[in-house]
Amino acid sequence: MNQPDTDTYTQVETALRVEFAGVHPAATVTRCIEAAHHGAMEVTGFAYPSLVERIARKHLQVLAAVATEQG
């Protein structure tokens, strides 16, 4: 099965950067997407954009919650 092209991941990154603007810097969003992609590949062998987006969103939500608790 073919992996989606990088344009699809760019769309995911853009959507999450907009969603978390003012919460996380763009570099944090990028790192979460990369980590989600890697994790999906390790566990399932595939990194569908929708799965990567859901995993990255959860990571970003947890990071935001931790920052709020520490703040």
N, C-alpha and C positions, 0 to 999 in steps of 0.2 A: 504494500500500500504506500502511496506517495505522501510525503509530508506537504502541507500547504506552503505556498510561497511566502517569502518574507514580508510582502505587502500586507498580508493578513495579520501578521504579528505587529506590524506598524500600526494598523488600525486598532488593535487591542491596546497597544501602548498609548496611543493618542487618547482613546476613550478613558483609560485609567488615569492618565495625567490630568485630564479635565475633571474627572470625578473626584480626584484627591488633591486638586489644586488648593493651595493654602493649608494643606495638611501635611503633605510630603513633598520634598523636592523631586524634580524629574529623575534624578539619578537613583533615588530610592525606588521609584516605580520601575525603572529599567532593571535594577537588580532583582526586584521581586519577580518580574516577568521571566528573567533568565533563570532564577532559582525554580520557579514553577515549571518552566519548560524542562529543565534538567530532571526534576522530580518526576514529572509525568513520563518522561522517556525511561527513567530507571524502573518505574513501577509497572507501566503498561506497555512500554515499547513504542508508544505513539504520543505525540504532543499536539492534540487537536486544539486549535485556537480557543474554542469555547471552554475547554478544560483548563488550559493555561490561564485564561482570563479569570475563571472562578477561583483557582488556587491563588493566583496573585492578589486578587481582591481580598480574599481571606487573610493573607499575610499582611496586606496593607491595613486592614481593619484592626488586626491584632496589634500591630505596631502603633497605630493611633491610640488604641485603648491603653496600652502600656505607657505611652507618653503622657496621656491624660492623668493616669494614676500617679505618675512620678512628678507631674507638674504641680 
